[in-house]
Amino acid sequence: MPGLSLVDGVSWRAVNGKAIILHGPSSRYYTLNETATVIFRQALRGRSPAAIARAVSKSYGVSLAAAEADARRLQGSLVREGLARERA
């Protein structure tokens, strides 16, 4: 998964270091914690889960494997919820 793009009708803002994602068509909103927001921002910039994991592992002192699993899990969840799609 080389990164994500938001689907039409989805917008987001950072508030106090946390992402608030709004799915306009359903009026549902999602809140990400600080670490998930870092992953989310980097995924929107086109970074792969492996690249994101290296940055998260270094910044937060977690294992590379755990960071990559978290990045893949979050990106997969955003796609399944209909908020984002994988970049080609």
Gaussian input, Z-matrix of N, CA and C with variables (Angstrom, degrees):
# hf/3-21g

backbone

0 1
 N
 C     1     B1
 C     2     B2     1     A1
 N     3     B3     2     A2     1     D1
 C     4     B4     3     A3     2     D2
 C     5     B5     4     A4     3     D3
 N     6     B6     5     A5     4     D4
 C     7     B7     6     A6     5     D5
 C     8     B8     7     A7     6     D6
 N     9     B9     8     A8     7     D7
 C    10    B10     9     A9     8     D8
 C    11    B11    10    A10     9     D9
 N    12    B12    11    A11    10    D10
 C    13    B13    12    A12    11    D11
 C    14    B14    13    A13    12    D12
 N    15    B15    14    A14    13    D13
 C    16    B16    15    A15    14    D14
 C    17    B17    16    A16    15    D15
 N    18    B18    17    A17    16    D16
 C    19    B19    18    A18    17    D17
 C    20    B20    19    A19    18    D18
 N    21    B21    20    A20    19    D19
 C    22    B22    21    A21    20    D20
 C    23    B23    22    A22    21    D21
 N    24    B24    23    A23    22    D22
 C    25    B25    24    A24    23    D23
 C    26    B26    25    A25    24    D24
 N    27    B27    26    A26    25    D25
 C    28    B28    27    A27    26    D26
 C    29    B29    28    A28    27    D27
 N    30    B30    29    A29    28    D28
 C    31    B31    30    A30    29    D29
 C    32    B32    31    A31    30    D30
 N    33    B33    32    A32    31    D31
 C    34    B34    33    A33    32    D32
 C    35    B35    34    A34    33    D33
 N    36    B36    35    A35    34    D34
 C    37    B37    36    A36    35    D35
 C    38    B38    37    A37    36    D36
 N    39    B39    38    A38    37    D37
 C    40    B40    39    A39    38    D38
 C    41    B41    40    A40    39    D39
 N    42    B42    41    A41    40    D40
 C    43    B43    42    A42    41    D41
 C    44    B44    43    A43    42    D42
 N    45    B45    44    A44    43    D43
 C    46    B46    45    A45    44    D44
 C    47    B47    46    A46    45    D45
 N    48    B48    47    A47    46    D46
 C    49    B49    48    A48    47    D47
 C    50    B50    49    A49    48    D48
 N    51    B51    50    A50    49    D49
 C    52    B52    51    A51    50    D50
 C    53    B53    52    A52    51    D51
 N    54    B54    53    A53    52    D52
 C    55    B55    54    A54    53    D53
 C    56    B56    55    A55    54    D54
 N    57    B57    56    A56    55    D55
 C    58    B58    57    A57    56    D56
 C    59    B59    58    A58    57    D57
 N    60    B60    59    A59    58    D58
 C    61    B61    60    A60    59    D59
 C    62    B62    61    A61    60    D60
 N    63    B63    62    A62    61    D61
 C    64    B64    63    A63    62    D62
 C    65    B65    64    A64    63    D63
 N    66    B66    65    A65    64    D64
 C    67    B67    66    A66    65    D65
 C    68    B68    67    A67    66    D66
 N    69    B69    68    A68    67    D67
 C    70    B70    69    A69    68    D68
 C    71    B71    70    A70    69    D69
 N    72    B72    71    A71    70    D70
 C    73    B73    72    A72    71    D71
 C    74    B74    73    A73    72    D72
 N    75    B75    74    A74    73    D73
 C    76    B76    75    A75    74    D74
 C    77    B77    76    A76    75    D75
 N    78    B78    77    A77    76    D76
 C    79    B79    78    A78    77    D77
 C    80    B80    79    A79    78    D78
 N    81    B81    80    A80    79    D79
 C    82    B82    81    A81    80    D80
 C    83    B83    82    A82    81    D81
 N    84    B84    83    A83    82    D82
 C    85    B85    84    A84    83    D83
 C    86    B86    85    A85    84    D84
 N    87    B87    86    A86    85    D85
 C    88    B88    87    A87    86    D86
 C    89    B89    88    A88    87    D87
 N    90    B90    89    A89    88    D88
 C    91    B91    90    A90    89    D89
 C    92    B92    91    A91    90    D90
 N    93    B93    92    A92    91    D91
 C    94    B94    93    A93    92    D92
 C    95    B95    94    A94    93    D93
 N    96    B96    95    A95    94    D94
 C    97    B97    96    A96    95    D95
 C    98    B98    97    A97    96    D96
 N    99    B99    98    A98    97    D97
 C   100   B100    99    A99    98    D98
 C   101   B101   100   A100    99    D99
 N   102   B102   101   A101   100   D100
 C   103   B103   102   A102   101   D101
 C   104   B104   103   A103   102   D102
 N   105   B105   104   A104   103   D103
 C   106   B106   105   A105   104   D104
 C   107   B107   106   A106   105   D105
 N   108   B108   107   A107   106   D106
 C   109   B109   108   A108   107   D107
 C   110   B110   109   A109   108   D108
 N   111   B111   110   A110   109   D109
 C   112   B112   111   A111   110   D110
 C   113   B113   112   A112   111   D111
 N   114   B114   113   A113   112   D112
 C   115   B115   114   A114   113   D113
 C   116   B116   115   A115   114   D114
 N   117   B117   116   A116   115   D115
 C   118   B118   117   A117   116   D116
 C   119   B119   118   A118   117   D117
 N   120   B120   119   A119   118   D118
 C   121   B121   120   A120   119   D119
 C   122   B122   121   A121   120   D120
 N   123   B123   122   A122   121   D121
 C   124   B124   123   A123   122   D122
 C   125   B125   124   A124   123   D123
 N   126   B126   125   A125   124   D124
 C   127   B127   126   A126   125   D125
 C   128   B128   127   A127   126   D126
 N   129   B129   128   A128   127   D127
 C   130   B130   129   A129   128   D128
 C   131   B131   130   A130   129   D129
 N   132   B132   131   A131   130   D130
 C   133   B133   132   A132   131   D131
 C   134   B134   133   A133   132   D132
 N   135   B135   134   A134   133   D133
 C   136   B136   135   A135   134   D134
 C   137   B137   136   A136   135   D135
 N   138   B138   137   A137   136   D136
 C   139   B139   138   A138   137   D137
 C   140   B140   139   A139   138   D138
 N   141   B141   140   A140   139   D139
 C   142   B142   141   A141   140   D140
 C   143   B143   142   A142   141   D141
 N   144   B144   143   A143   142   D142
 C   145   B145   144   A144   143   D143
 C   146   B146   145   A145   144   D144
 N   147   B147   146   A146   145   D145
 C   148   B148   147   A147   146   D146
 C   149   B149   148   A148   147   D147
 N   150   B150   149   A149   148   D148
 C   151   B151   150   A150   149   D149
 C   152   B152   151   A151   150   D150
 N   153   B153   152   A152   151   D151
 C   154   B154   153   A153   152   D152
 C   155   B155   154   A154   153   D153
 N   156   B156   155   A155   154   D154
 C   157   B157   156   A156   155   D155
 C   158   B158   157   A157   156   D156
 N   159   B159   158   A158   157   D157
 C   160   B160   159   A159   158   D158
 C   161   B161   160   A160   159   D159
 N   162   B162   161   A161   160   D160
 C   163   B163   162   A162   161   D161
 C   164   B164   163   A163   162   D162
 N   165   B165   164   A164   163   D163
 C   166   B166   165   A165   164   D164
 C   167   B167   166   A166   165   D165
 N   168   B168   167   A167   166   D166
 C   169   B169   168   A168   167   D167
 C   170   B170   169   A169   168   D168
 N   171   B171   170   A170   169   D169
 C   172   B172   171   A171   170   D170
 C   173   B173   172   A172   171   D171
 N   174   B174   173   A173   172   D172
 C   175   B175   174   A174   173   D173
 C   176   B176   175   A175   174   D174
 N   177   B177   176   A176   175   D175
 C   178   B178   177   A177   176   D176
 C   179   B179   178   A178   177   D177
 N   180   B180   179   A179   178   D178
 C   181   B181   180   A180   179   D179
 C   182   B182   181   A181   180   D180
 N   183   B183   182   A182   181   D181
 C   184   B184   183   A183   182   D182
 C   185   B185   184   A184   183   D183
 N   186   B186   185   A185   184   D184
 C   187   B187   186   A186   185   D185
 C   188   B188   187   A187   186   D186
 N   189   B189   188   A188   187   D187
 C   190   B190   189   A189   188   D188
 C   191   B191   190   A190   189   D189
 N   192   B192   191   A191   190   D190
 C   193   B193   192   A192   191   D191
 C   194   B194   193   A193   192   D192
 N   195   B195   194   A194   193   D193
 C   196   B196   195   A195   194   D194
 C   197   B197   196   A196   195   D195
 N   198   B198   197   A197   196   D196
 C   199   B199   198   A198   197   D197
 C   200   B200   199   A199   198   D198
 N   201   B201   200   A200   199   D199
 C   202   B202   201   A201   200   D200
 C   203   B203   202   A202   201   D201
 N   204   B204   203   A203   202   D202
 C   205   B205   204   A204   203   D203
 C   206   B206   205   A205   204   D204
 N   207   B207   206   A206   205   D205
 C   208   B208   207   A207   206   D206
 C   209   B209   208   A208   207   D207
 N   210   B210   209   A209   208   D208
 C   211   B211   210   A210   209   D209
 C   212   B212   211   A211   210   D210
 N   213   B213   212   A212   211   D211
 C   214   B214   213   A213   212   D212
 C   215   B215   214   A214   213   D213
 N   216   B216   215   A215   214   D214
 C   217   B217   216   A216   215   D215
 C   218   B218   217   A217   216   D216
 N   219   B219   218   A218   217   D217
 C   220   B220   219   A219   218   D218
 C   221   B221   220   A220   219   D219
 N   222   B222   221   A221   220   D220
 C   223   B223   222   A222   221   D221
 C   224   B224   223   A223   222   D222
 N   225   B225   224   A224   223   D223
 C   226   B226   225   A225   224   D224
 C   227   B227   226   A226   225   D225
 N   228   B228   227   A227   226   D226
 C   229   B229   228   A228   227   D227
 C   230   B230   229   A229   228   D228
 N   231   B231   230   A230   229   D229
 C   232   B232   231   A231   230   D230
 C   233   B233   232   A232   231   D231
 N   234   B234   233   A233   232   D232
 C   235   B235   234   A234   233   D233
 C   236   B236   235   A235   234   D234
 N   237   B237   236   A236   235   D235
 C   238   B238   237   A237   236   D236
 C   239   B239   238   A238   237   D237
 N   240   B240   239   A239   238   D238
 C   241   B241   240   A240   239   D239
 C   242   B242   241   A241   240   D240
 N   243   B243   242   A242   241   D241
 C   244   B244   243   A243   242   D242
 C   245   B245   244   A244   243   D243
 N   246   B246   245   A245   244   D244
 C   247   B247   246   A246   245   D245
 C   248   B248   247   A247   246   D246
 N   249   B249   248   A248   247   D247
 C   250   B250   249   A249   248   D248
 C   251   B251   250   A250   249   D249
 N   252   B252   251   A251   250   D250
 C   253   B253   252   A252   251   D251
 C   254   B254   253   A253   252   D252
 N   255   B255   254   A254   253   D253
 C   256   B256   255   A255   254   D254
 C   257   B257   256   A256   255   D255
 N   258   B258   257   A257   256   D256
 C   259   B259   258   A258   257   D257
 C   260   B260   259   A259   258   D258
 N   261   B261   260   A260   259   D259
 C   262   B262   261   A261   260   D260
 C   263   B263   262   A262   261   D261

   B1=1.4533
   B2=1.5301
   B3=1.3380
   B4=1.4610
   B5=1.5162
   B6=1.2545
   B7=1.4563
   B8=1.5131
   B9=1.3167
   B10=1.4599
   B11=1.5217
   B12=1.3215
   B13=1.4558
   B14=1.5217
   B15=1.3161
   B16=1.4611
   B17=1.5213
   B18=1.3260
   B19=1.4578
   B20=1.5292
   B21=1.3234
   B22=1.4563
   B23=1.5215
   B24=1.3185
   B25=1.4549
   B26=1.5088
   B27=1.3335
   B28=1.4653
   B29=1.5252
   B30=1.3139
   B31=1.4606
   B32=1.5180
   B33=1.3142
   B34=1.4683
   B35=1.5133
   B36=1.3069
   B37=1.4622
   B38=1.5210
   B39=1.3287
   B40=1.4640
   B41=1.5265
   B42=1.3111
   B43=1.4624
   B44=1.5279
   B45=1.3193
   B46=1.4661
   B47=1.5240
   B48=1.3298
   B49=1.4567
   B50=1.5148
   B51=1.3274
   B52=1.4692
   B53=1.5189
   B54=1.3282
   B55=1.4650
   B56=1.5199
   B57=1.3247
   B58=1.4575
   B59=1.5226
   B60=1.3262
   B61=1.4620
   B62=1.5239
   B63=1.3114
   B64=1.4642
   B65=1.5181
   B66=1.3234
   B67=1.4615
   B68=1.5220
   B69=1.3470
   B70=1.4495
   B71=1.5195
   B72=1.3409
   B73=1.4619
   B74=1.5317
   B75=1.3207
   B76=1.4682
   B77=1.5263
   B78=1.3221
   B79=1.4724
   B80=1.5269
   B81=1.3116
   B82=1.4654
   B83=1.5145
   B84=1.3315
   B85=1.4579
   B86=1.5168
   B87=1.2993
   B88=1.4578
   B89=1.5190
   B90=1.3175
   B91=1.4515
   B92=1.5266
   B93=1.3152
   B94=1.4639
   B95=1.5196
   B96=1.3225
   B97=1.4592
   B98=1.5284
   B99=1.3160
   B100=1.4651
   B101=1.5238
   B102=1.3249
   B103=1.4664
   B104=1.5241
   B105=1.3131
   B106=1.4667
   B107=1.5239
   B108=1.3222
   B109=1.4610
   B110=1.5238
   B111=1.3291
   B112=1.4687
   B113=1.5356
   B114=1.3210
   B115=1.4679
   B116=1.5272
   B117=1.3246
   B118=1.4561
   B119=1.5353
   B120=1.3228
   B121=1.4709
   B122=1.5279
   B123=1.3214
   B124=1.4598
   B125=1.5296
   B126=1.3187
   B127=1.4684
   B128=1.5250
   B129=1.3255
   B130=1.4712
   B131=1.5243
   B132=1.3189
   B133=1.4710
   B134=1.5307
   B135=1.3378
   B136=1.4606
   B137=1.5068
   B138=1.3260
   B139=1.4681
   B140=1.5200
   B141=1.3017
   B142=1.4697
   B143=1.5292
   B144=1.3404
   B145=1.4665
   B146=1.5314
   B147=1.3231
   B148=1.4685
   B149=1.5243
   B150=1.3202
   B151=1.4688
   B152=1.5258
   B153=1.3212
   B154=1.4678
   B155=1.5212
   B156=1.3152
   B157=1.4680
   B158=1.5211
   B159=1.3196
   B160=1.4677
   B161=1.5274
   B162=1.3295
   B163=1.4679
   B164=1.5201
   B165=1.3251
   B166=1.4666
   B167=1.5256
   B168=1.3287
   B169=1.4582
   B170=1.5242
   B171=1.3160
   B172=1.4613
   B173=1.5272
   B174=1.3263
   B175=1.4648
   B176=1.5200
   B177=1.3239
   B178=1.4642
   B179=1.5309
   B180=1.3371
   B181=1.4584
   B182=1.5135
   B183=1.3282
   B184=1.4634
   B185=1.5193
   B186=1.3184
   B187=1.4592
   B188=1.5266
   B189=1.2995
   B190=1.4569
   B191=1.5234
   B192=1.3220
   B193=1.4700
   B194=1.5199
   B195=1.3280
   B196=1.4703
   B197=1.5187
   B198=1.3201
   B199=1.4618
   B200=1.5256
   B201=1.3259
   B202=1.4636
   B203=1.5274
   B204=1.3164
   B205=1.4735
   B206=1.5218
   B207=1.3274
   B208=1.4695
   B209=1.5257
   B210=1.3352
   B211=1.4645
   B212=1.5287
   B213=1.3153
   B214=1.4698
   B215=1.5305
   B216=1.3182
   B217=1.4695
   B218=1.5283
   B219=1.3275
   B220=1.4579
   B221=1.5250
   B222=1.3237
   B223=1.4608
   B224=1.5244
   B225=1.3182
   B226=1.4581
   B227=1.5217
   B228=1.3231
   B229=1.4695
   B230=1.5241
   B231=1.3198
   B232=1.4614
   B233=1.5263
   B234=1.3192
   B235=1.4672
   B236=1.5322
   B237=1.3325
   B238=1.4782
   B239=1.5232
   B240=1.3274
   B241=1.4739
   B242=1.5316
   B243=1.3315
   B244=1.4547
   B245=1.5239
   B246=1.3225
   B247=1.4663
   B248=1.5196
   B249=1.3122
   B250=1.4618
   B251=1.5139
   B252=1.3261
   B253=1.4575
   B254=1.5247
   B255=1.3165
   B256=1.4550
   B257=1.5183
   B258=1.3174
   B259=1.4684
   B260=1.5232
   B261=1.2999
   B262=1.4816
   B263=1.5056
   A1=107.56
   A2=117.95
   A3=120.81
   A4=115.85
   A5=119.75
   A6=122.91
   A7=109.19
   A8=115.72
   A9=121.46
   A10=111.45
   A11=114.37
   A12=123.22
   A13=106.41
   A14=116.88
   A15=119.63
   A16=109.16
   A17=116.53
   A18=120.60
   A19=108.99
   A20=116.51
   A21=121.02
   A22=109.94
   A23=115.89
   A24=121.13
   A25=114.40
   A26=116.96
   A27=121.13
   A28=108.62
   A29=115.77
   A30=121.17
   A31=108.49
   A32=115.84
   A33=119.30
   A34=110.17
   A35=114.30
   A36=123.22
   A37=107.81
   A38=115.02
   A39=120.34
   A40=108.07
   A41=116.07
   A42=122.61
   A43=107.05
   A44=116.31
   A45=121.53
   A46=112.61
   A47=116.15
   A48=121.23
   A49=115.24
   A50=117.36
   A51=121.20
   A52=109.33
   A53=116.19
   A54=120.65
   A55=109.34
   A56=114.38
   A57=122.29
   A58=105.02
   A59=116.57
   A60=122.26
   A61=107.74
   A62=116.41
   A63=121.54
   A64=109.96
   A65=115.34
   A66=121.40
   A67=105.91
   A68=115.82
   A69=122.29
   A70=115.31
   A71=118.93
   A72=119.40
   A73=114.08
   A74=117.38
   A75=120.09
   A76=112.96
   A77=116.86
   A78=123.49
   A79=112.71
   A80=117.47
   A81=121.06
   A82=108.79
   A83=115.66
   A84=118.93
   A85=109.69
   A86=114.82
   A87=123.85
   A88=107.64
   A89=116.81
   A90=122.23
   A91=108.63
   A92=116.09
   A93=121.57
   A94=109.49
   A95=116.42
   A96=119.16
   A97=109.65
   A98=116.23
   A99=121.09
   A100=113.10
   A101=116.78
   A102=119.98
   A103=110.74
   A104=117.22
   A105=120.81
   A106=110.68
   A107=117.27
   A108=120.99
   A109=110.90
   A110=116.98
   A111=120.88
   A112=109.30
   A113=116.52
   A114=121.50
   A115=109.75
   A116=116.86
   A117=123.48
   A118=111.16
   A119=116.83
   A120=120.55
   A121=111.44
   A122=115.91
   A123=118.91
   A124=111.58
   A125=116.70
   A126=119.96
   A127=110.40
   A128=117.03
   A129=120.34
   A130=111.53
   A131=117.15
   A132=121.31
   A133=111.76
   A134=116.40
   A135=120.39
   A136=115.86
   A137=117.30
   A138=119.86
   A139=110.75
   A140=115.96
   A141=121.94
   A142=109.84
   A143=117.04
   A144=119.16
   A145=113.06
   A146=117.35
   A147=120.16
   A148=111.11
   A149=116.99
   A150=120.76
   A151=110.82
   A152=116.10
   A153=120.64
   A154=109.87
   A155=116.27
   A156=121.23
   A157=111.50
   A158=117.58
   A159=120.03
   A160=110.15
   A161=116.97
   A162=120.61
   A163=111.24
   A164=117.48
   A165=121.58
   A166=110.42
   A167=116.77
   A168=120.90
   A169=110.84
   A170=116.08
   A171=120.77
   A172=111.50
   A173=117.37
   A174=121.54
   A175=113.87
   A176=116.77
   A177=120.45
   A178=113.98
   A179=116.94
   A180=119.77
   A181=114.49
   A182=117.14
   A183=120.71
   A184=108.42
   A185=116.18
   A186=119.13
   A187=110.12
   A188=114.95
   A189=120.78
   A190=110.69
   A191=116.97
   A192=120.95
   A193=111.20
   A194=116.90
   A195=120.53
   A196=110.66
   A197=117.15
   A198=121.16
   A199=110.94
   A200=116.96
   A201=119.50
   A202=110.90
   A203=117.16
   A204=120.17
   A205=110.46
   A206=116.88
   A207=120.78
   A208=111.35
   A209=116.79
   A210=120.67
   A211=110.28
   A212=116.76
   A213=119.87
   A214=111.31
   A215=116.61
   A216=121.06
   A217=110.47
   A218=117.54
   A219=120.32
   A220=110.85
   A221=117.16
   A222=119.26
   A223=110.99
   A224=117.38
   A225=120.74
   A226=111.87
   A227=116.77
   A228=121.09
   A229=111.63
   A230=116.89
   A231=120.34
   A232=111.43
   A233=116.60
   A234=121.14
   A235=109.63
   A236=117.21
   A237=120.59
   A238=112.23
   A239=117.23
   A240=121.03
   A241=112.16
   A242=116.86
   A243=120.57
   A244=114.14
   A245=115.95
   A246=120.60
   A247=112.72
   A248=116.49
   A249=121.72
   A250=110.13
   A251=114.51
   A252=120.19
   A253=107.58
   A254=114.84
   A255=119.85
   A256=109.45
   A257=115.93
   A258=120.55
   A259=108.71
   A260=115.07
   A261=119.99
   A262=110.79
   D1=109.33
   D2=-174.16
   D3=-84.44
   D4=6.86
   D5=-178.01
   D6=136.54
   D7=176.60
   D8=-175.69
   D9=-126.90
   D10=155.77
   D11=168.77
   D12=-126.92
   D13=141.41
   D14=176.22
   D15=-72.13
   D16=146.01
   D17=176.48
   D18=-81.60
   D19=163.36
   D20=177.86
   D21=-57.26
   D22=139.93
   D23=178.05
   D24=88.49
   D25=1.61
   D26=179.38
   D27=-112.05
   D28=133.39
   D29=176.31
   D30=-135.85
   D31=166.41
   D32=179.83
   D33=-152.82
   D34=158.86
   D35=175.27
   D36=-145.39
   D37=150.72
   D38=172.77
   D39=-93.66
   D40=131.27
   D41=177.84
   D42=-132.10
   D43=115.75
   D44=-178.76
   D45=52.86
   D46=41.91
   D47=176.40
   D48=80.26
   D49=3.76
   D50=-179.82
   D51=-120.00
   D52=139.80
   D53=179.00
   D54=-83.21
   D55=134.55
   D56=171.13
   D57=-112.43
   D58=118.60
   D59=-176.79
   D60=-110.25
   D61=128.65
   D62=-179.57
   D63=-113.67
   D64=125.33
   D65=172.25
   D66=-96.48
   D67=96.65
   D68=-173.16
   D69=-54.15
   D70=-46.95
   D71=-176.64
   D72=-58.86
   D73=-32.45
   D74=-178.82
   D75=-104.04
   D76=-8.31
   D77=-174.94
   D78=62.56
   D79=19.26
   D80=176.64
   D81=-85.65
   D82=145.89
   D83=175.46
   D84=-129.18
   D85=154.80
   D86=-176.61
   D87=-130.78
   D88=142.63
   D89=177.94
   D90=-119.10
   D91=132.21
   D92=177.20
   D93=-108.77
   D94=143.52
   D95=175.43
   D96=-73.94
   D97=178.46
   D98=-174.71
   D99=-58.01
   D100=-47.09
   D101=-178.14
   D102=-66.91
   D103=-43.27
   D104=177.96
   D105=-62.74
   D106=-34.33
   D107=177.76
   D108=-65.14
   D109=-38.82
   D110=176.20
   D111=-61.41
   D112=-46.85
   D113=179.10
   D114=-60.75
   D115=-47.41
   D116=-178.48
   D117=-58.32
   D118=-49.46
   D119=-179.49
   D120=-60.39
   D121=-43.23
   D122=-178.64
   D123=-68.87
   D124=-36.15
   D125=177.06
   D126=-63.94
   D127=-39.44
   D128=177.98
   D129=-66.97
   D130=-22.43
   D131=176.84
   D132=-85.40
   D133=2.51
   D134=176.16
   D135=90.80
   D136=9.36
   D137=-179.25
   D138=-78.30
   D139=144.42
   D140=179.39
   D141=-76.60
   D142=160.23
   D143=175.71
   D144=-56.20
   D145=-36.03
   D146=179.01
   D147=-65.40
   D148=-43.06
   D149=178.87
   D150=-66.68
   D151=-41.87
   D152=177.14
   D153=-61.30
   D154=-43.42
   D155=-178.11
   D156=-60.12
   D157=-39.95
   D158=179.15
   D159=-60.86
   D160=-43.56
   D161=-179.54
   D162=-67.94
   D163=-43.77
   D164=-179.10
   D165=-66.50
   D166=-42.23
   D167=179.64
   D168=-60.00
   D169=-44.12
   D170=-179.40
   D171=-68.29
   D172=-43.51
   D173=-176.36
   D174=-73.22
   D175=-36.15
   D176=-172.56
   D177=-110.34
   D178=-2.21
   D179=176.26
   D180=68.65
   D181=30.42
   D182=176.05
   D183=-104.12
   D184=162.25
   D185=-178.87
   D186=-66.28
   D187=152.20
   D188=178.60
   D189=-60.54
   D190=-41.16
   D191=-179.64
   D192=-62.83
   D193=-44.07
   D194=179.90
   D195=-65.98
   D196=-41.48
   D197=-179.80
   D198=-64.26
   D199=-41.71
   D200=179.66
   D201=-68.30
   D202=-39.78
   D203=177.20
   D204=-61.41
   D205=-41.94
   D206=178.14
   D207=-63.70
   D208=-42.80
   D209=-179.95
   D210=-63.28
   D211=-44.41
   D212=179.47
   D213=-65.99
   D214=-40.53
   D215=-179.67
   D216=-64.23
   D217=-46.18
   D218=-179.89
   D219=-63.90
   D220=-46.84
   D221=-179.61
   D222=-61.78
   D223=-41.35
   D224=177.54
   D225=-62.38
   D226=-40.33
   D227=178.64
   D228=-64.11
   D229=-41.89
   D230=179.16
   D231=-63.48
   D232=-37.75
   D233=177.75
   D234=-69.01
   D235=-47.29
   D236=-179.40
   D237=-61.83
   D238=-34.63
   D239=179.88
   D240=-77.41
   D241=-4.45
   D242=178.72
   D243=78.00
   D244=22.80
   D245=-179.53
   D246=-94.54
   D247=-25.96
   D248=-175.00
   D249=-146.36
   D250=165.72
   D251=173.80
   D252=-134.04
   D253=155.89
   D254=177.86
   D255=-69.70
   D256=141.58
   D257=174.73
   D258=-74.51
   D259=147.63
   D260=179.78
   D261=-74.87

